[in-house]
Amino acid sequence: MFRNRTASIQQAMAEAKAASEDANRRLAEIESRLSRLDGEISEMRNSAEKEAAAEEARVKEATSEDIRKVVESAEQEIAAAAKSAQRELRAYTANLVVSLAEKQIKVTPETDQSLLKSFAQRLSTDASRKDAR
């Protein structure tokens, strides 16, 4: 009975030792996986940071390009508006000058006849001078 009991205890101790060794082996495997997992997580984090930096640079570049396009478009619109305003101002000025001239210069039939006679006299005087040469 003592022998059976001793054999049973020895067998239980051997099984416990095997179970302990198996548990230690599993623990070592898990620790190994965890250490690799930390490395993988670190690589993922570094990769994500690089991608985020690249995306930020791309967004900044796209934004500056959009800003340049908006500024260029605004400059073109301003130039077109300025040219249009200048044309309108010239037309208004010309109309105003003509209107003022019409108010100041009143040609009556008598004035018209006087201007015609003066013009005819100048023409004949100029023709006489040319013939004299």
Beta strands, then each sheet from edge to edge (+ up, - down):
end
